[in-house]
Amino acid sequence: MLTRRQWMLAAGTLAASGTLASASEGAETENASAKNEVQFSRTFPVKYDVDVFIAGGGPAGTAAAVAARKQGVSVFLAEAQSCLGGMGTAALVPVFMQMSDGVNFLCGGFGQTVVDALKKERLLKGPATDIEALKRVYDALLKEAGVDFTFCTTFCETIVSDGRIDCVICVAPSGMFAVRAKVYIDCTGNGDLAVRAGAKFEKGNAEGRLMPGTLCSVWSGIDWEKWKKAPRPQGVVQPQGFRIKQAIADGVFSVPDEHFCGAFEFGGDLGGANIGHAFNVDGTDERSVTDALITGRRSMREFTRYFNEYLEGFENAQMIQTGSLMGIRETRRITGDYVLSLKDYRERAVFEDEIGRYSYPIDIHPLDPTSEGYAQHRKEFDETFRYKKGESYGIPYRTLTPAGFENLLTAGRCISSDHYVHGSVRVMPGCYITGQAAGIAAARAIAEKTSVHEINVKALQTALKDFGAFLPNC
Ligand SMILES: Cc1cc2nc3c(=O)[nH]c(=O)nc-3n(C[C@H](O)[C@H](O)[C@H](O)COP(=O)(O)OP(=O)(O)OC[C@H]3O[C@@H](n4cnc5c(N)ncnc54)[C@H](O)[C@@H]3O)c2cc1C
C-alpha cells in the first residue's frame, strides 16, 4: 500500500487533472539499490473513473458486478485471466456445490440467473457443469447488464488516504493505468486488493497452515454407462470405493494421496476430474503456485495409469487438459467488522444484518496425506458438519466490510470468517451470495453518500430481496 503522502513524496505532486504525476518519470534507483530495492514512480492515466471497481471476475466478482450495475451504478471489473469464472472456469472445477438446503433455494438472485442461463447455453449434455458454456454465460450476463470489464487486467496497487481508497493501479497489455472509483470490491479470492490497501487478515488454520489445492483436469474416453454400473462408493467422500488405497499400495502414486472427489460427467465420453492434492501450496506465493502446477501436471501420468488400470469404465480414459489456473481452496480471510465462526455455524445463526443463508458442510481437506487425516475429513464432511434438510446459517453483512476502510468491500472466499466457516462459504454458491450482497451494498453506499459501514442495512436487505436473494429472517 502507498499512502497518499508516500506517493506524493515519491511522485513529486498530484496533478489537478486527476492524473497521478511524478517529478521525474521512470524507475528510480537512487539509494534503494544499496538495499537491493528499487523505487518506482510513474505517471499513470486514469483510464476508468467509475462508481464501483471490482478486482477479480470469479463467482463473487461476476455476481457483485451484475448486482451493482443493476442498481444503476457504473462498474469496471478487472480480470487477470482470459475468462470470467475464476476457479469454476479457468481452474476447471467441474461442479457447483449445493445451492439449496434441501427445502429452500438459498442462491436466489445471481445464482438462479446463472443456473437458468446455463440450461439454455450448454452444449454438453452431462450432469456436470459445461465449463465453456459457463464462460459464455458470464460474458453475456455482464455484457447485458452493462458492466465494463477487461481480461488480462491485473490489479496491482492501491493509493489510500485516511482509510479511503483513492484509486487503484492495474497492469494490462496496454500498460499500467489507474482506476478511480467511489467503492472498491475485492473479489480476488486471495484478498489482494484489501491486503495492498493495508487491511488485516488471517491465513489458514491456527498454525497458519493452508488446505491443499488441486489441479483439476478434463478427460476423454470414459465409458460412463460401465462406470455407473460398477459398485458405487458409500457416503459422499469415500475413496476406498474407488480402489485408490489399492493403487497406493501398488506404488502407482508418488504421494499416498487418497483424495478422489470424483470424475464428473460432462457428456459423451468426457469428464472433469477433481483428483489429487497439492499439499502446502500457498496461493499468495507465485513460486509455490508454480511448483504446484508443475507437480500437478506431472501427476497426471500417475492418474492415467490409475484410471486405466483400476477404474471400471476408465480403461481407455485419456487426459486432455489441466486447468490454466491452479485450484486454490484457501489463502487469506480479510478481517471485517464481524468474523463468522464455527459457533455461528453450529448454532445455525440468524443475524439482524444477514445478507443470505448457506448450508454446505464445513469441508476442510486434510493438510497432510495421512489415513487419519482422510478419515477425519470424511467424518467431518459426512457427519459432524452436515446439516439436516432445511437448516442453514446466516451470513452477516459485517463479514464483507474490512475494518478501517470507508469504501472497501470483500466478497467470495476472502470474506471475514474463521478457518472452519471458510470451509463452507468458500464454494461457488456461497460466493454468489456474498458477491451480490457486496455489489448492492456498494451501490447503497454511493446512493446514501456514506461509508460502507454506515449504510442502511434494512434498505440493503430490501434491495437484495428485490434482486431475488433468500432472506427469510428480515
Ligand atoms: C480444487 C477445487 C475444487 C473445488 N470444488 C468446488 C465444487 O465442486 N463446487 C463449488 O461450488 N466450489 C468448489 N470449489 C470452491 C470454489 O471454486 C472457489 O472457492 C470459488 O470459485 C471462489 O470464488 P471467488 O470468486 O472468491 O474466487 P475465484 O474463483 O478464485 O476467482 C477470483 C478471480 O479473481 C481473479 N484475480 C485474482 N487476483 C486478481 C488481480 N490481482 N487482478 C485481477 N483479477 C484477479 C482470478 O483470476 C479469478 O478469476 C473448489 C475449489 C477448488 C480449488
Ligand as a Chemical Component Dictionary entry (heavy atoms), coordinates in Angstrom:
data_LIG
# 
_chem_comp.id                   LIG 
_chem_comp.type                 NON-POLYMER 
_chem_comp.pdbx_formal_charge   0 
_chem_comp.three_letter_code    LIG 
# 
loop_
_chem_comp_atom.comp_id 
_chem_comp_atom.atom_id 
_chem_comp_atom.alt_atom_id 
_chem_comp_atom.type_symbol 
_chem_comp_atom.charge 
_chem_comp_atom.model_Cartn_x 
_chem_comp_atom.model_Cartn_y 
_chem_comp_atom.model_Cartn_z 
_chem_comp_atom.pdbx_ordinal 
LIG C1  C1  C 0 -9.878  -27.873 -6.475  1  
LIG C2  C2  C 0 -11.097 -27.141 -6.072  2  
LIG C3  C3  C 0 -12.315 -27.772 -6.129  3  
LIG C4  C4  C 0 -13.461 -27.100 -5.803  4  
LIG N1  N1  N 0 -14.655 -27.722 -5.936  5  
LIG C5  C5  C 0 -15.779 -26.994 -5.847  6  
LIG C6  C6  C 0 -17.012 -27.569 -6.240  7  
LIG O1  O1  O 0 -17.081 -28.742 -6.605  8  
LIG N2  N2  N 0 -18.110 -26.778 -6.206  9  
LIG C7  C7  C 0 -18.073 -25.479 -5.767  10 
LIG O2  O2  O 0 -19.113 -24.815 -5.760  11 
LIG N3  N3  N 0 -16.902 -24.917 -5.375  12 
LIG C8  C8  C 0 -15.767 -25.632 -5.427  13 
LIG N4  N4  N 0 -14.566 -25.079 -5.090  14 
LIG C9  C9  C 0 -14.525 -23.741 -4.476  15 
LIG C10 C10 C 0 -14.735 -22.603 -5.448  16 
LIG O3  O3  O 0 -14.405 -22.949 -6.762  17 
LIG C11 C11 C 0 -13.945 -21.356 -5.075  18 
LIG O4  O4  O 0 -13.772 -21.218 -3.705  19 
LIG C12 C12 C 0 -14.675 -20.147 -5.628  20 
LIG O5  O5  O 0 -14.547 -20.176 -7.034  21 
LIG C13 C13 C 0 -14.134 -18.857 -5.071  22 
LIG O6  O6  O 0 -14.750 -17.799 -5.762  23 
LIG P1  P1  P 0 -14.118 -16.347 -5.738  24 
LIG O7  O7  O 0 -14.897 -15.531 -6.700  25 
LIG O8  O8  O 0 -13.990 -15.898 -4.336  26 
LIG O9  O9  O 0 -12.619 -16.569 -6.234  27 
LIG P2  P2  P 0 -12.043 -17.256 -7.543  28 
LIG O10 O10 O 0 -12.942 -18.279 -8.113  29 
LIG O11 O11 O 0 -10.665 -17.677 -7.154  30 
LIG O12 O12 O 0 -11.976 -16.048 -8.552  31 
LIG C14 C14 C 0 -11.090 -14.978 -8.349  32 
LIG C15 C15 C 0 -10.861 -14.299 -9.678  33 
LIG O13 O13 O 0 -10.065 -13.141 -9.462  34 
LIG C16 C16 C 0 -9.043  -13.086 -10.420 35 
LIG N5  N5  N 0 -7.942  -12.344 -9.818  36 
LIG C17 C17 C 0 -7.173  -12.726 -8.788  37 
LIG N6  N6  N 0 -6.285  -11.759 -8.492  38 
LIG C18 C18 C 0 -6.520  -10.751 -9.358  39 
LIG C19 C19 C 0 -5.928  -9.464  -9.543  40 
LIG N7  N7  N 0 -4.926  -9.043  -8.781  41 
LIG N8  N8  N 0 -6.408  -8.675  -10.528 42 
LIG C20 C20 C 0 -7.434  -9.113  -11.323 43 
LIG N9  N9  N 0 -8.014  -10.324 -11.183 44 
LIG C21 C21 C 0 -7.572  -11.118 -10.209 45 
LIG C22 C22 C 0 -8.722  -14.528 -10.723 46 
LIG O14 O14 O 0 -8.118  -14.663 -11.990 47 
LIG C23 C23 C 0 -10.106 -15.180 -10.673 48 
LIG O15 O15 O 0 -10.762 -15.152 -11.901 49 
LIG C24 C24 C 0 -13.381 -25.738 -5.375  50 
LIG C25 C25 C 0 -12.157 -25.096 -5.302  51 
LIG C26 C26 C 0 -11.022 -25.786 -5.646  52 
LIG C27 C27 C 0 -9.716  -25.071 -5.609  53 
# 
loop_
_chem_comp_bond.comp_id 
_chem_comp_bond.atom_id_1 
_chem_comp_bond.atom_id_2 
_chem_comp_bond.value_order 
_chem_comp_bond.pdbx_ordinal 
LIG C1  C2  SING 1  
LIG C2  C3  SING 2  
LIG C2  C26 DOUB 3  
LIG C3  C4  DOUB 4  
LIG C4  N1  SING 5  
LIG C4  C24 SING 6  
LIG N1  C5  DOUB 7  
LIG C5  C6  SING 8  
LIG C5  C8  SING 9  
LIG C6  O1  DOUB 10 
LIG C6  N2  SING 11 
LIG N2  C7  SING 12 
LIG C7  O2  DOUB 13 
LIG C7  N3  SING 14 
LIG N3  C8  DOUB 15 
LIG C8  N4  SING 16 
LIG N4  C9  SING 17 
LIG N4  C24 SING 18 
LIG C9  C10 SING 19 
LIG C10 O3  SING 20 
LIG C10 C11 SING 21 
LIG C11 O4  SING 22 
LIG C11 C12 SING 23 
LIG C12 O5  SING 24 
LIG C12 C13 SING 25 
LIG C13 O6  SING 26 
LIG O6  P1  SING 27 
LIG P1  O7  DOUB 28 
LIG P1  O8  SING 29 
LIG P1  O9  SING 30 
LIG O9  P2  SING 31 
LIG P2  O10 DOUB 32 
LIG P2  O11 SING 33 
LIG P2  O12 SING 34 
LIG O12 C14 SING 35 
LIG C14 C15 SING 36 
LIG C15 O13 SING 37 
LIG C15 C23 SING 38 
LIG O13 C16 SING 39 
LIG C16 N5  SING 40 
LIG C16 C22 SING 41 
LIG N5  C17 SING 42 
LIG N5  C21 SING 43 
LIG C17 N6  DOUB 44 
LIG N6  C18 SING 45 
LIG C18 C19 SING 46 
LIG C18 C21 DOUB 47 
LIG C19 N7  SING 48 
LIG C19 N8  DOUB 49 
LIG N8  C20 SING 50 
LIG C20 N9  DOUB 51 
LIG N9  C21 SING 52 
LIG C22 O14 SING 53 
LIG C22 C23 SING 54 
LIG C23 O15 SING 55 
LIG C24 C25 DOUB 56 
LIG C25 C26 SING 57 
LIG C26 C27 SING 58 
# 
